[in-house]
Amino acid sequence: MPELEKFFDTYPLDGEVAAVGVSGGADSLALVYLMQEWAQQKHKRIVALTVNHGLRPEAGAEAEYVAKLMKKAKIEHHILLWQGEKPENGVEEAAREARYALLGDWCAAHGVKSLVIAHHRRDQAETFLMRLQRGSGVDGLAGMAPVSFRGELRIMRPLLETNPEELRDYLKKRNIRWVEDPSNGSDDYLRVRIRKLLPELEEKIGLTTERLSATAVRMGRVRDYLDKQSEKFIRSHGKSWSDCAYSLSYGDFSSLHEEIALRVLSGLLKKVGNRIYAPRLDDLQRLYLALREDDYRTRTLSGCEILRRQNKIWIVPELKGVVGLSKKQWEEFCALNPVYQKMKLPYKLKLVLFKQTQDF
């Protein structure tokens, strides 16, 4: 498939092995066979991973069906089980988090740096409309990126410009049967309701999945530009403290356009708080407005404490249950790390720096 070739020319695979998420549905099955063809041509290797969430009685049989197909195709395959109690509410989101956690853990344990998944053009269009319905900003409307990161794991989506009908046609030509998830027809899920609405949008107002996907791509370019501007500001105006905290000039920060300022905060909170996801936009907006007030008091967000001292903004990890730092301990620390001796640092940053030395 030309799209696959073009994708990996643009985003080369990191390493010789790639994991491929395979649920048994048409999209992911087509992807794993296409990836096998590509890998053989490029002298790479793929490993198929199937997550059994255990949420439906037939889930185990579906995972075994995938295992049978992969064995026949001579593709290494592993079934990952979501064990333990399942939540009564928010099951869809919890299942998604569990899936990525299981896939990520397997990849980390086996030194695999890239996970390839089967999101396609219609998925992108549905994601765009879902986020539009939620009132998302640029980041949300940019949809799914071709390449993103979850911690150290590289998530690759080579089929974002591919129509799902093409994937089904590919499987039909190879006489490969796929599994239909019954939840794909349930109106309980917003994505399914949007999927059913898409043909009507195309018929009545000409709003096609291609146009929705193209809009997401354009929004993605805007997002990338804004991200580069915020990263540039952090590099030139931010100071890293042993890679565990950051400080910024309050004056420089206050002069930023609000959109860049929000991204600077978001990026630093995500990094310092060691979070996979950025904080919610509403929470971020409240923090930004509070920071500009004269009577600002320390706030917490995304596992961080955000201080304003000495005309600077300090973002440090939130430490819970940590014993206080005595003057003598700090003096002993400075004797070993003389660079800090004459610095006027907030107590919370001193505590973080001191604790870091105790953890090694």
Secondary structure, 3 states (H helix, E strand, C coil): CHHHHHHHHHCCCCCCEEEEECCCCHHHHHHHHHHHHHHHHHCCEEEEEEEECCCCCCHHHHHHHHHHHHHHCCCEEEEEECCCCCCCCCHHHHHHHHHHHHHHHHHHHCCCCEEECCCCHHHHHHHHHHHHHCCCCHHHHCCCCCEEEECCEEEECCCCCCCHHHHHHHHHHCCCCCCCCHHHHCCCCHHHHHHHHHHHHHHHHCCCHHHHHHHHHHHHHHHHHHHHHHHHHHHHHEEEECCCEEEEEHHHHHCCCHHHHHHHHHHHHHHHCCCCCCCCHHHHHHHHHHHCCCCCCCEEECCEEEEEECCEEEEEECCCCCCCCCHHHHHHHHHHCHHHCCCCCCHHHHHHHHHHHHCC
